[in-house]
Amino acid sequence: MSAHCQLTGAQPGFGNAISHSHRRTSRRFDPNIQSKRYWLAGEGRHVRLKLSAKAIKTIDAIGVEAAVARIRARGVKV
């Protein structure tokens, strides 16, 4: 479960790699997952989250408290 975003739920997509001769082989499209540490002022502790690059931008916009509330609403333990 390493290529999953805790906030957006982004996960790998699957498709075909197509060569110059047009042969098709299976491949994975992994999301850009980063590990980030944020300070939760309400709880007085740090949390480490595995987030996609899009989710990091979302946290910059809405704040870490609201983002953690969304993660917990999805049923993921933080």
mmJSON file of the N, C-alpha and C atoms, coordinates in Angstrom:
{"data_MODEL":{"atom_site":{
"group_PDB":["ATOM","ATOM","ATOM","ATOM","ATOM","ATOM","ATOM","ATOM","ATOM","ATOM","ATOM","ATOM","ATOM","ATOM","ATOM","ATOM","ATOM","ATOM","ATOM","ATOM","ATOM","ATOM","ATOM","ATOM","ATOM","ATOM","ATOM","ATOM","ATOM","ATOM","ATOM","ATOM","ATOM","ATOM","ATOM","ATOM","ATOM","ATOM","ATOM","ATOM","ATOM","ATOM","ATOM","ATOM","ATOM","ATOM","ATOM","ATOM","ATOM","ATOM","ATOM","ATOM","ATOM","ATOM","ATOM","ATOM","ATOM","ATOM","ATOM","ATOM","ATOM","ATOM","ATOM","ATOM","ATOM","ATOM","ATOM","ATOM","ATOM","ATOM","ATOM","ATOM","ATOM","ATOM","ATOM","ATOM","ATOM","ATOM","ATOM","ATOM","ATOM","ATOM","ATOM","ATOM","ATOM","ATOM","ATOM","ATOM","ATOM","ATOM","ATOM","ATOM","ATOM","ATOM","ATOM","ATOM","ATOM","ATOM","ATOM","ATOM","ATOM","ATOM","ATOM","ATOM","ATOM","ATOM","ATOM","ATOM","ATOM","ATOM","ATOM","ATOM","ATOM","ATOM","ATOM","ATOM","ATOM","ATOM","ATOM","ATOM","ATOM","ATOM","ATOM","ATOM","ATOM","ATOM","ATOM","ATOM","ATOM","ATOM","ATOM","ATOM","ATOM","ATOM","ATOM","ATOM","ATOM","ATOM","ATOM","ATOM","ATOM","ATOM","ATOM","ATOM","ATOM","ATOM","ATOM","ATOM","ATOM","ATOM","ATOM","ATOM","ATOM","ATOM","ATOM","ATOM","ATOM","ATOM","ATOM","ATOM","ATOM","ATOM","ATOM","ATOM","ATOM","ATOM","ATOM","ATOM","ATOM","ATOM","ATOM","ATOM","ATOM","ATOM","ATOM","ATOM","ATOM","ATOM","ATOM","ATOM","ATOM","ATOM","ATOM","ATOM","ATOM","ATOM","ATOM","ATOM","ATOM","ATOM","ATOM","ATOM","ATOM","ATOM","ATOM","ATOM","ATOM","ATOM","ATOM","ATOM","ATOM","ATOM","ATOM","ATOM","ATOM","ATOM","ATOM","ATOM","ATOM","ATOM","ATOM","ATOM","ATOM","ATOM","ATOM","ATOM","ATOM","ATOM","ATOM","ATOM","ATOM","ATOM","ATOM","ATOM","ATOM","ATOM","ATOM","ATOM","ATOM","ATOM","ATOM","ATOM","ATOM","ATOM"],
"id":[1,2,3,4,5,6,7,8,9,10,11,12,13,14,15,16,17,18,19,20,21,22,23,24,25,26,27,28,29,30,31,32,33,34,35,36,37,38,39,40,41,42,43,44,45,46,47,48,49,50,51,52,53,54,55,56,57,58,59,60,61,62,63,64,65,66,67,68,69,70,71,72,73,74,75,76,77,78,79,80,81,82,83,84,85,86,87,88,89,90,91,92,93,94,95,96,97,98,99,100,101,102,103,104,105,106,107,108,109,110,111,112,113,114,115,116,117,118,119,120,121,122,123,124,125,126,127,128,129,130,131,132,133,134,135,136,137,138,139,140,141,142,143,144,145,146,147,148,149,150,151,152,153,154,155,156,157,158,159,160,161,162,163,164,165,166,167,168,169,170,171,172,173,174,175,176,177,178,179,180,181,182,183,184,185,186,187,188,189,190,191,192,193,194,195,196,197,198,199,200,201,202,203,204,205,206,207,208,209,210,211,212,213,214,215,216,217,218,219,220,221,222,223,224,225,226,227,228,229,230,231,232,233,234],
"type_symbol":["N","C","C","N","C","C","N","C","C","N","C","C","N","C","C","N","C","C","N","C","C","N","C","C","N","C","C","N","C","C","N","C","C","N","C","C","N","C","C","N","C","C","N","C","C","N","C","C","N","C","C","N","C","C","N","C","C","N","C","C","N","C","C","N","C","C","N","C","C","N","C","C","N","C","C","N","C","C","N","C","C","N","C","C","N","C","C","N","C","C","N","C","C","N","C","C","N","C","C","N","C","C","N","C","C","N","C","C","N","C","C","N","C","C","N","C","C","N","C","C","N","C","C","N","C","C","N","C","C","N","C","C","N","C","C","N","C","C","N","C","C","N","C","C","N","C","C","N","C","C","N","C","C","N","C","C","N","C","C","N","C","C","N","C","C","N","C","C","N","C","C","N","C","C","N","C","C","N","C","C","N","C","C","N","C","C","N","C","C","N","C","C","N","C","C","N","C","C","N","C","C","N","C","C","N","C","C","N","C","C","N","C","C","N","C","C","N","C","C","N","C","C","N","C","C","N","C","C","N","C","C","N","C","C"],
"label_atom_id":["N","CA","C","N","CA","C","N","CA","C","N","CA","C","N","CA","C","N","CA","C","N","CA","C","N","CA","C","N","CA","C","N","CA","C","N","CA","C","N","CA","C","N","CA","C","N","CA","C","N","CA","C","N","CA","C","N","CA","C","N","CA","C","N","CA","C","N","CA","C","N","CA","C","N","CA","C","N","CA","C","N","CA","C","N","CA","C","N","CA","C","N","CA","C","N","CA","C","N","CA","C","N","CA","C","N","CA","C","N","CA","C","N","CA","C","N","CA","C","N","CA","C","N","CA","C","N","CA","C","N","CA","C","N","CA","C","N","CA","C","N","CA","C","N","CA","C","N","CA","C","N","CA","C","N","CA","C","N","CA","C","N","CA","C","N","CA","C","N","CA","C","N","CA","C","N","CA","C","N","CA","C","N","CA","C","N","CA","C","N","CA","C","N","CA","C","N","CA","C","N","CA","C","N","CA","C","N","CA","C","N","CA","C","N","CA","C","N","CA","C","N","CA","C","N","CA","C","N","CA","C","N","CA","C","N","CA","C","N","CA","C","N","CA","C","N","CA","C","N","CA","C","N","CA","C","N","CA","C","N","CA","C","N","CA","C","N","CA","C","N","CA","C"],
"label_alt_id":[null,null,null,null,null,null,null,null,null,null,null,null,null,null,null,null,null,null,null,null,null,null,null,null,null,null,null,null,null,null,null,null,null,null,null,null,null,null,null,null,null,null,null,null,null,null,null,null,null,null,null,null,null,null,null,null,null,null,null,null,null,null,null,null,null,null,null,null,null,null,null,null,null,null,null,null,null,null,null,null,null,null,null,null,null,null,null,null,null,null,null,null,null,null,null,null,null,null,null,null,null,null,null,null,null,null,null,null,null,null,null,null,null,null,null,null,null,null,null,null,null,null,null,null,null,null,null,null,null,null,null,null,null,null,null,null,null,null,null,null,null,null,null,null,null,null,null,null,null,null,null,null,null,null,null,null,null,null,null,null,null,null,null,null,null,null,null,null,null,null,null,null,null,null,null,null,null,null,null,null,null,null,null,null,null,null,null,null,null,null,null,null,null,null,null,null,null,null,null,null,null,null,null,null,null,null,null,null,null,null,null,null,null,null,null,null,null,null,null,null,null,null,null,null,null,null,null,null,null,null,null,null,null,null],
"label_comp_id":["MET","MET","MET","SER","SER","SER","ALA","ALA","ALA","HIS","HIS","HIS","CYS","CYS","CYS","GLN","GLN","GLN","LEU","LEU","LEU","THR","THR","THR","GLY","GLY","GLY","ALA","ALA","ALA","GLN","GLN","GLN","PRO","PRO","PRO","GLY","GLY","GLY","PHE","PHE","PHE","GLY","GLY","GLY","ASN","ASN","ASN","ALA","ALA","ALA","ILE","ILE","ILE","SER","SER","SER","HIS","HIS","HIS","SER","SER","SER","HIS","HIS","HIS","ARG","ARG","ARG","ARG","ARG","ARG","THR","THR","THR","SER","SER","SER","ARG","ARG","ARG","ARG","ARG","ARG","PHE","PHE","PHE","ASP","ASP","ASP","PRO","PRO","PRO","ASN","ASN","ASN","ILE","ILE","ILE","GLN","GLN","GLN","SER","SER","SER","LYS","LYS","LYS","ARG","ARG","ARG","TYR","TYR","TYR","TRP","TRP","TRP","LEU","LEU","LEU","ALA","ALA","ALA","GLY","GLY","GLY","GLU","GLU","GLU","GLY","GLY","GLY","ARG","ARG","ARG","HIS","HIS","HIS","VAL","VAL","VAL","ARG","ARG","ARG","LEU","LEU","LEU","LYS","LYS","LYS","LEU","LEU","LEU","SER","SER","SER","ALA","ALA","ALA","LYS","LYS","LYS","ALA","ALA","ALA","ILE","ILE","ILE","LYS","LYS","LYS","THR","THR","THR","ILE","ILE","ILE","ASP","ASP","ASP","ALA","ALA","ALA","ILE","ILE","ILE","GLY","GLY","GLY","VAL","VAL","VAL","GLU","GLU","GLU","ALA","ALA","ALA","ALA","ALA","ALA","VAL","VAL","VAL","ALA","ALA","ALA","ARG","ARG","ARG","ILE","ILE","ILE","ARG","ARG","ARG","ALA","ALA","ALA","ARG","ARG","ARG","GLY","GLY","GLY","VAL","VAL","VAL","LYS","LYS","LYS","VAL","VAL","VAL"],
"label_asym_id":["A","A","A","A","A","A","A","A","A","A","A","A","A","A","A","A","A","A","A","A","A","A","A","A","A","A","A","A","A","A","A","A","A","A","A","A","A","A","A","A","A","A","A","A","A","A","A","A","A","A","A","A","A","A","A","A","A","A","A","A","A","A","A","A","A","A","A","A","A","A","A","A","A","A","A","A","A","A","A","A","A","A","A","A","A","A","A","A","A","A","A","A","A","A","A","A","A","A","A","A","A","A","A","A","A","A","A","A","A","A","A","A","A","A","A","A","A","A","A","A","A","A","A","A","A","A","A","A","A","A","A","A","A","A","A","A","A","A","A","A","A","A","A","A","A","A","A","A","A","A","A","A","A","A","A","A","A","A","A","A","A","A","A","A","A","A","A","A","A","A","A","A","A","A","A","A","A","A","A","A","A","A","A","A","A","A","A","A","A","A","A","A","A","A","A","A","A","A","A","A","A","A","A","A","A","A","A","A","A","A","A","A","A","A","A","A","A","A","A","A","A","A","A","A","A","A","A","A","A","A","A","A","A","A"],
"label_entity_id":["1","1","1","1","1","1","1","1","1","1","1","1","1","1","1","1","1","1","1","1","1","1","1","1","1","1","1","1","1","1","1","1","1","1","1","1","1","1","1","1","1","1","1","1","1","1","1","1","1","1","1","1","1","1","1","1","1","1","1","1","1","1","1","1","1","1","1","1","1","1","1","1","1","1","1","1","1","1","1","1","1","1","1","1","1","1","1","1","1","1","1","1","1","1","1","1","1","1","1","1","1","1","1","1","1","1","1","1","1","1","1","1","1","1","1","1","1","1","1","1","1","1","1","1","1","1","1","1","1","1","1","1","1","1","1","1","1","1","1","1","1","1","1","1","1","1","1","1","1","1","1","1","1","1","1","1","1","1","1","1","1","1","1","1","1","1","1","1","1","1","1","1","1","1","1","1","1","1","1","1","1","1","1","1","1","1","1","1","1","1","1","1","1","1","1","1","1","1","1","1","1","1","1","1","1","1","1","1","1","1","1","1","1","1","1","1","1","1","1","1","1","1","1","1","1","1","1","1","1","1","1","1","1","1"],
"label_seq_id":[1,1,1,2,2,2,3,3,3,4,4,4,5,5,5,6,6,6,7,7,7,8,8,8,9,9,9,10,10,10,11,11,11,12,12,12,13,13,13,14,14,14,15,15,15,16,16,16,17,17,17,18,18,18,19,19,19,20,20,20,21,21,21,22,22,22,23,23,23,24,24,24,25,25,25,26,26,26,27,27,27,28,28,28,29,29,29,30,30,30,31,31,31,32,32,32,33,33,33,34,34,34,35,35,35,36,36,36,37,37,37,38,38,38,39,39,39,40,40,40,41,41,41,42,42,42,43,43,43,44,44,44,45,45,45,46,46,46,47,47,47,48,48,48,49,49,49,50,50,50,51,51,51,52,52,52,53,53,53,54,54,54,55,55,55,56,56,56,57,57,57,58,58,58,59,59,59,60,60,60,61,61,61,62,62,62,63,63,63,64,64,64,65,65,65,66,66,66,67,67,67,68,68,68,69,69,69,70,70,70,71,71,71,72,72,72,73,73,73,74,74,74,75,75,75,76,76,76,77,77,77,78,78,78],
"pdbx_PDB_ins_code":[null,null,null,null,null,null,null,null,null,null,null,null,null,null,null,null,null,null,null,null,null,null,null,null,null,null,null,null,null,null,null,null,null,null,null,null,null,null,null,null,null,null,null,null,null,null,null,null,null,null,null,null,null,null,null,null,null,null,null,null,null,null,null,null,null,null,null,null,null,null,null,null,null,null,null,null,null,null,null,null,null,null,null,null,null,null,null,null,null,null,null,null,null,null,null,null,null,null,null,null,null,null,null,null,null,null,null,null,null,null,null,null,null,null,null,null,null,null,null,null,null,null,null,null,null,null,null,null,null,null,null,null,null,null,null,null,null,null,null,null,null,null,null,null,null,null,null,null,null,null,null,null,null,null,null,null,null,null,null,null,null,null,null,null,null,null,null,null,null,null,null,null,null,null,null,null,null,null,null,null,null,null,null,null,null,null,null,null,null,null,null,null,null,null,null,null,null,null,null,null,null,null,null,null,null,null,null,null,null,null,null,null,null,null,null,null,null,null,null,null,null,null,null,null,null,null,null,null,null,null,null,null,null,null],
"Cartn_x":[0.816,0.0,0.866,2.033,2.97,2.647,1.948,1.693,0.282,-0.193,-1.523,-1.4,-2.192,-2.22,-3.255,-2.878,-3.786,-4.909,-4.692,-5.705,-6.641,-6.095,-6.929,-7.299,-6.578,-6.842,-6.265,-5.389,-4.775,-3.998,-4.143,-3.468,-2.972,-2.158,-1.612,-2.692,-2.434,-3.261,-2.507,-3.206,-2.56,-2.864,-1.913,-2.089,-1.034,-0.765,0.211,1.331,2.554,3.684,3.727,3.754,3.72,5.066,5.76,7.083,6.989,8.144,8.191,7.568,7.745,7.165,5.697,5.148,3.757,3.417,4.436,4.185,3.696,2.803,2.243,2.643,3.124,3.436,2.802,2.459,1.788,2.732,2.174,2.94,2.029,2.653,1.953,2.227,1.208,1.363,1.219,2.344,2.305,2.085,1.292,1.159,2.455,2.655,3.858,3.695,4.053,3.856,5.096,4.86,5.924,5.55,6.554,6.327,6.589,5.586,5.711,5.352,6.022,5.759,5.154,4.008,3.303,3.101,3.053,2.768,1.274,0.663,-0.745,-0.809,-1.137,-1.153,-2.257,-3.398,-4.515,-4.207,-3.325,-2.965,-1.58,-0.829,0.506,1.511,1.406,2.332,2.513,3.548,3.78,3.057,2.651,2.116,2.888,3.177,3.854,2.813,2.646,1.639,2.292,1.716,2.15,1.155,1.602,0.718,1.201,0.248,0.597,0.961,1.61,2.002,0.768,-0.324,-1.574,-2.115,-2.014,-2.514,-1.681,-0.381,0.464,-0.002,-0.355,-0.871,-2.232,-3.037,-4.34,-4.162,-3.202,-2.943,-2.456,-1.648,-1.211,-2.414,-3.45,-4.626,-5.598,-5.895,-6.945,-6.416,-5.148,-4.566,-4.499,-3.552,-3.298,-4.405,-5.019,-6.092,-7.288,-7.685,-8.814,-8.466,-7.216,-6.795,-6.82,-6.352,-6.367,-7.803,-8.687,-10.105,-10.671,-10.297,-10.751,-10.187,-8.917,-8.286,-9.008,-9.302,-10.004,-11.42,-12.064,-13.418,-13.416,-12.305,-12.188,-11.916,-11.657,-11.417,-9.964,-9.05,-7.626,-7.129,-6.364,-5.832,-4.636,-4.624,-3.503,-2.849],
"Cartn_y":[-1.182,0.0,1.255,1.183,2.29,3.401,3.118,4.141,4.708,4.92,5.478,6.769,7.761,9.04,8.963,9.411,9.339,10.365,11.494,12.545,12.353,12.215,12.147,10.721,9.736,8.356,7.977,8.815,8.519,7.213,6.387,5.094,4.828,3.802,3.563,3.289,3.765,3.435,2.432,1.686,0.667,0.907,0.551,0.732,-0.041,0.388,-0.276,0.668,0.127,0.829,0.397,1.352,1.027,1.389,0.388,0.601,1.201,1.492,2.063,1.108,-0.203,-1.193,-1.487,-0.767,-0.836,-2.103,-2.748,-3.85,-3.256,-3.951,-3.443,-4.345,-3.718,-4.441,-3.683,-4.403,-3.791,-2.857,-1.795,-0.87,-0.238,0.419,1.116,2.599,3.4,4.842,5.175,5.361,5.626,7.111,7.446,8.852,9.334,10.635,11.235,11.323,10.246,10.152,10.66,11.549,12.107,11.889,11.739,11.636,13.007,13.58,14.921,14.871,15.69,15.789,17.16,17.169,18.408,18.5,19.737,19.985,20.192,19.372,19.53,20.317,21.586,22.432,22.008,21.563,21.163,19.97,19.086,17.894,17.988,19.031,19.225,18.174,17.708,16.675,16.783,16.097,16.008,14.776,14.872,13.71,13.552,12.323,12.037,11.45,12.095,11.684,11.313,10.324,9.96,10.595,11.612,12.435,12.519,12.704,13.004,14.483,14.877,16.27,17.17,16.692,17.464,17.657,16.642,16.733,17.707,17.801,18.762,20.182,20.432,21.748,22.005,20.961,21.091,21.471,20.852,21.178,22.615,23.079,24.476,25.42,25.002,25.86,25.793,24.578,24.444,24.342,24.058,23.918,22.466,22.184,20.804,20.254,21.096,20.613,20.115,20.891,20.493,19.253,19.152,17.996,16.721,16.82,15.646,15.252,16.224,15.904,15.141,15.533,14.812,13.396,13.255,11.926,11.016,11.544,10.746,10.423,11.322,11.064,9.907,9.706,8.581,7.278,7.345,6.139,5.753,6.644,6.357,6.859,6.039,6.426,7.354,8.446,9.399,9.465],
"Cartn_z":[0.0,0.0,0.0,-0.592,-0.521,-1.501,-2.571,-3.591,-3.473,-2.229,-2.007,-1.218,-1.591,-0.89,0.235,1.423,2.565,2.465,1.789,1.72,0.535,-0.653,-1.856,-2.246,-1.72,-2.091,-3.444,-3.997,-5.295,-5.207,-6.214,-6.246,-7.663,-7.862,-9.196,-10.23,-11.443,-12.591,-13.439,-14.246,-15.059,-16.524,-17.359,-18.793,-19.543,-20.758,-21.606,-21.975,-21.978,-22.561,-24.021,-24.935,-26.358,-26.966,-27.51,-28.073,-29.477,-30.033,-31.386,-32.41,-32.189,-33.1,-32.766,-31.803,-31.367,-30.577,-30.013,-29.08,-27.771,-27.112,-25.852,-24.693,-23.624,-22.393,-21.241,-20.18,-19.035,-18.292,-17.756,-16.932,-15.899,-14.914,-13.828,-13.913,-13.657,-13.535,-12.052,-11.357,-9.922,-9.648,-8.619,-8.226,-7.574,-7.571,-7.002,-5.483,-4.774,-3.326,-2.594,-1.636,-0.798,0.66,1.508,2.948,3.563,4.235,4.818,6.297,7.076,8.51,8.788,9.452,9.778,11.277,11.777,13.186,13.361,14.208,14.569,15.879,15.774,16.96,17.927,17.403,18.248,19.137,18.667,19.429,20.046,19.692,20.261,19.829,18.611,18.125,16.614,16.128,14.698,14.144,12.875,12.17,10.869,10.505,9.245,8.297,7.137,6.171,4.849,4.173,2.822,1.861,1.142,0.332,-1.105,-2.008,-3.391,-3.471,-4.555,-4.732,-4.757,-5.343,-5.368,-3.952,-3.103,-1.734,-0.908,-1.173,-0.463,-0.78,-2.032,-2.424,-1.78,-1.643,-0.991,0.48,1.155,2.56,2.694,1.743,1.765,1.673,0.955,0.764,1.939,2.446,3.466,4.883,5.045,6.381,6.818,7.699,8.094,8.994,9.829,10.719,9.905,8.889,8.041,7.232,6.789,6.004,6.849,8.093,8.988,9.291,9.412,9.636,8.436,7.204,6.004,5.963,6.353,6.353,7.351,8.533,9.542,9.114,8.363,7.854,6.855,6.137,5.215,5.949,7.244,8.043,8.173,7.791,7.887,9.228,9.949,11.246,11.066,11.836,11.768,13.127],
"occupancy":[1.0,1.0,1.0,1.0,1.0,1.0,1.0,1.0,1.0,1.0,1.0,1.0,1.0,1.0,1.0,1.0,1.0,1.0,1.0,1.0,1.0,1.0,1.0,1.0,1.0,1.0,1.0,1.0,1.0,1.0,1.0,1.0,1.0,1.0,1.0,1.0,1.0,1.0,1.0,1.0,1.0,1.0,1.0,1.0,1.0,1.0,1.0,1.0,1.0,1.0,1.0,1.0,1.0,1.0,1.0,1.0,1.0,1.0,1.0,1.0,1.0,1.0,1.0,1.0,1.0,1.0,1.0,1.0,1.0,1.0,1.0,1.0,1.0,1.0,1.0,1.0,1.0,1.0,1.0,1.0,1.0,1.0,1.0,1.0,1.0,1.0,1.0,1.0,1.0,1.0,1.0,1.0,1.0,1.0,1.0,1.0,1.0,1.0,1.0,1.0,1.0,1.0,1.0,1.0,1.0,1.0,1.0,1.0,1.0,1.0,1.0,1.0,1.0,1.0,1.0,1.0,1.0,1.0,1.0,1.0,1.0,1.0,1.0,1.0,1.0,1.0,1.0,1.0,1.0,1.0,1.0,1.0,1.0,1.0,1.0,1.0,1.0,1.0,1.0,1.0,1.0,1.0,1.0,1.0,1.0,1.0,1.0,1.0,1.0,1.0,1.0,1.0,1.0,1.0,1.0,1.0,1.0,1.0,1.0,1.0,1.0,1.0,1.0,1.0,1.0,1.0,1.0,1.0,1.0,1.0,1.0,1.0,1.0,1.0,1.0,1.0,1.0,1.0,1.0,1.0,1.0,1.0,1.0,1.0,1.0,1.0,1.0,1.0,1.0,1.0,1.0,1.0,1.0,1.0,1.0,1.0,1.0,1.0,1.0,1.0,1.0,1.0,1.0,1.0,1.0,1.0,1.0,1.0,1.0,1.0,1.0,1.0,1.0,1.0,1.0,1.0,1.0,1.0,1.0,1.0,1.0,1.0,1.0,1.0,1.0,1.0,1.0,1.0,1.0,1.0,1.0,1.0,1.0,1.0],
"B_iso_or_equiv":[0.0,0.0,0.0,0.0,0.0,0.0,0.0,0.0,0.0,0.0,0.0,0.0,0.0,0.0,0.0,0.0,0.0,0.0,0.0,0.0,0.0,0.0,0.0,0.0,0.0,0.0,0.0,0.0,0.0,0.0,0.0,0.0,0.0,0.0,0.0,0.0,0.0,0.0,0.0,0.0,0.0,0.0,0.0,0.0,0.0,0.0,0.0,0.0,0.0,0.0,0.0,0.0,0.0,0.0,0.0,0.0,0.0,0.0,0.0,0.0,0.0,0.0,0.0,0.0,0.0,0.0,0.0,0.0,0.0,0.0,0.0,0.0,0.0,0.0,0.0,0.0,0.0,0.0,0.0,0.0,0.0,0.0,0.0,0.0,0.0,0.0,0.0,0.0,0.0,0.0,0.0,0.0,0.0,0.0,0.0,0.0,0.0,0.0,0.0,0.0,0.0,0.0,0.0,0.0,0.0,0.0,0.0,0.0,0.0,0.0,0.0,0.0,0.0,0.0,0.0,0.0,0.0,0.0,0.0,0.0,0.0,0.0,0.0,0.0,0.0,0.0,0.0,0.0,0.0,0.0,0.0,0.0,0.0,0.0,0.0,0.0,0.0,0.0,0.0,0.0,0.0,0.0,0.0,0.0,0.0,0.0,0.0,0.0,0.0,0.0,0.0,0.0,0.0,0.0,0.0,0.0,0.0,0.0,0.0,0.0,0.0,0.0,0.0,0.0,0.0,0.0,0.0,0.0,0.0,0.0,0.0,0.0,0.0,0.0,0.0,0.0,0.0,0.0,0.0,0.0,0.0,0.0,0.0,0.0,0.0,0.0,0.0,0.0,0.0,0.0,0.0,0.0,0.0,0.0,0.0,0.0,0.0,0.0,0.0,0.0,0.0,0.0,0.0,0.0,0.0,0.0,0.0,0.0,0.0,0.0,0.0,0.0,0.0,0.0,0.0,0.0,0.0,0.0,0.0,0.0,0.0,0.0,0.0,0.0,0.0,0.0,0.0,0.0,0.0,0.0,0.0,0.0,0.0,0.0],
"pdbx_formal_charge":[null,null,null,null,null,null,null,null,null,null,null,null,null,null,null,null,null,null,null,null,null,null,null,null,null,null,null,null,null,null,null,null,null,null,null,null,null,null,null,null,null,null,null,null,null,null,null,null,null,null,null,null,null,null,null,null,null,null,null,null,null,null,null,null,null,null,null,null,null,null,null,null,null,null,null,null,null,null,null,null,null,null,null,null,null,null,null,null,null,null,null,null,null,null,null,null,null,null,null,null,null,null,null,null,null,null,null,null,null,null,null,null,null,null,null,null,null,null,null,null,null,null,null,null,null,null,null,null,null,null,null,null,null,null,null,null,null,null,null,null,null,null,null,null,null,null,null,null,null,null,null,null,null,null,null,null,null,null,null,null,null,null,null,null,null,null,null,null,null,null,null,null,null,null,null,null,null,null,null,null,null,null,null,null,null,null,null,null,null,null,null,null,null,null,null,null,null,null,null,null,null,null,null,null,null,null,null,null,null,null,null,null,null,null,null,null,null,null,null,null,null,null,null,null,null,null,null,null,null,null,null,null,null,null],
"auth_seq_id":[1,1,1,2,2,2,3,3,3,4,4,4,5,5,5,6,6,6,7,7,7,8,8,8,9,9,9,10,10,10,11,11,11,12,12,12,13,13,13,14,14,14,15,15,15,16,16,16,17,17,17,18,18,18,19,19,19,20,20,20,21,21,21,22,22,22,23,23,23,24,24,24,25,25,25,26,26,26,27,27,27,28,28,28,29,29,29,30,30,30,31,31,31,32,32,32,33,33,33,34,34,34,35,35,35,36,36,36,37,37,37,38,38,38,39,39,39,40,40,40,41,41,41,42,42,42,43,43,43,44,44,44,45,45,45,46,46,46,47,47,47,48,48,48,49,49,49,50,50,50,51,51,51,52,52,52,53,53,53,54,54,54,55,55,55,56,56,56,57,57,57,58,58,58,59,59,59,60,60,60,61,61,61,62,62,62,63,63,63,64,64,64,65,65,65,66,66,66,67,67,67,68,68,68,69,69,69,70,70,70,71,71,71,72,72,72,73,73,73,74,74,74,75,75,75,76,76,76,77,77,77,78,78,78],
"auth_comp_id":["MET","MET","MET","SER","SER","SER","ALA","ALA","ALA","HIS","HIS","HIS","CYS","CYS","CYS","GLN","GLN","GLN","LEU","LEU","LEU","THR","THR","THR","GLY","GLY","GLY","ALA","ALA","ALA","GLN","GLN","GLN","PRO","PRO","PRO","GLY","GLY","GLY","PHE","PHE","PHE","GLY","GLY","GLY","ASN","ASN","ASN","ALA","ALA","ALA","ILE","ILE","ILE","SER","SER","SER","HIS","HIS","HIS","SER","SER","SER","HIS","HIS","HIS","ARG","ARG","ARG","ARG","ARG","ARG","THR","THR","THR","SER","SER","SER","ARG","ARG","ARG","ARG","ARG","ARG","PHE","PHE","PHE","ASP","ASP","ASP","PRO","PRO","PRO","ASN","ASN","ASN","ILE","ILE","ILE","GLN","GLN","GLN","SER","SER","SER","LYS","LYS","LYS","ARG","ARG","ARG","TYR","TYR","TYR","TRP","TRP","TRP","LEU","LEU","LEU","ALA","ALA","ALA","GLY","GLY","GLY","GLU","GLU","GLU","GLY","GLY","GLY","ARG","ARG","ARG","HIS","HIS","HIS","VAL","VAL","VAL","ARG","ARG","ARG","LEU","LEU","LEU","LYS","LYS","LYS","LEU","LEU","LEU","SER","SER","SER","ALA","ALA","ALA","LYS","LYS","LYS","ALA","ALA","ALA","ILE","ILE","ILE","LYS","LYS","LYS","THR","THR","THR","ILE","ILE","ILE","ASP","ASP","ASP","ALA","ALA","ALA","ILE","ILE","ILE","GLY","GLY","GLY","VAL","VAL","VAL","GLU","GLU","GLU","ALA","ALA","ALA","ALA","ALA","ALA","VAL","VAL","VAL","ALA","ALA","ALA","ARG","ARG","ARG","ILE","ILE","ILE","ARG","ARG","ARG","ALA","ALA","ALA","ARG","ARG","ARG","GLY","GLY","GLY","VAL","VAL","VAL","LYS","LYS","LYS","VAL","VAL","VAL"],
"auth_asym_id":["A","A","A","A","A","A","A","A","A","A","A","A","A","A","A","A","A","A","A","A","A","A","A","A","A","A","A","A","A","A","A","A","A","A","A","A","A","A","A","A","A","A","A","A","A","A","A","A","A","A","A","A","A","A","A","A","A","A","A","A","A","A","A","A","A","A","A","A","A","A","A","A","A","A","A","A","A","A","A","A","A","A","A","A","A","A","A","A","A","A","A","A","A","A","A","A","A","A","A","A","A","A","A","A","A","A","A","A","A","A","A","A","A","A","A","A","A","A","A","A","A","A","A","A","A","A","A","A","A","A","A","A","A","A","A","A","A","A","A","A","A","A","A","A","A","A","A","A","A","A","A","A","A","A","A","A","A","A","A","A","A","A","A","A","A","A","A","A","A","A","A","A","A","A","A","A","A","A","A","A","A","A","A","A","A","A","A","A","A","A","A","A","A","A","A","A","A","A","A","A","A","A","A","A","A","A","A","A","A","A","A","A","A","A","A","A","A","A","A","A","A","A","A","A","A","A","A","A","A","A","A","A","A","A"],
"auth_atom_id":["N","CA","C","N","CA","C","N","CA","C","N","CA","C","N","CA","C","N","CA","C","N","CA","C","N","CA","C","N","CA","C","N","CA","C","N","CA","C","N","CA","C","N","CA","C","N","CA","C","N","CA","C","N","CA","C","N","CA","C","N","CA","C","N","CA","C","N","CA","C","N","CA","C","N","CA","C","N","CA","C","N","CA","C","N","CA","C","N","CA","C","N","CA","C","N","CA","C","N","CA","C","N","CA","C","N","CA","C","N","CA","C","N","CA","C","N","CA","C","N","CA","C","N","CA","C","N","CA","C","N","CA","C","N","CA","C","N","CA","C","N","CA","C","N","CA","C","N","CA","C","N","CA","C","N","CA","C","N","CA","C","N","CA","C","N","CA","C","N","CA","C","N","CA","C","N","CA","C","N","CA","C","N","CA","C","N","CA","C","N","CA","C","N","CA","C","N","CA","C","N","CA","C","N","CA","C","N","CA","C","N","CA","C","N","CA","C","N","CA","C","N","CA","C","N","CA","C","N","CA","C","N","CA","C","N","CA","C","N","CA","C","N","CA","C","N","CA","C","N","CA","C","N","CA","C","N","CA","C","N","CA","C","N","CA","C","N","CA","C","N","CA","C"],
"pdbx_PDB_model_num":[1,1,1,1,1,1,1,1,1,1,1,1,1,1,1,1,1,1,1,1,1,1,1,1,1,1,1,1,1,1,1,1,1,1,1,1,1,1,1,1,1,1,1,1,1,1,1,1,1,1,1,1,1,1,1,1,1,1,1,1,1,1,1,1,1,1,1,1,1,1,1,1,1,1,1,1,1,1,1,1,1,1,1,1,1,1,1,1,1,1,1,1,1,1,1,1,1,1,1,1,1,1,1,1,1,1,1,1,1,1,1,1,1,1,1,1,1,1,1,1,1,1,1,1,1,1,1,1,1,1,1,1,1,1,1,1,1,1,1,1,1,1,1,1,1,1,1,1,1,1,1,1,1,1,1,1,1,1,1,1,1,1,1,1,1,1,1,1,1,1,1,1,1,1,1,1,1,1,1,1,1,1,1,1,1,1,1,1,1,1,1,1,1,1,1,1,1,1,1,1,1,1,1,1,1,1,1,1,1,1,1,1,1,1,1,1,1,1,1,1,1,1,1,1,1,1,1,1,1,1,1,1,1,1]
}}}
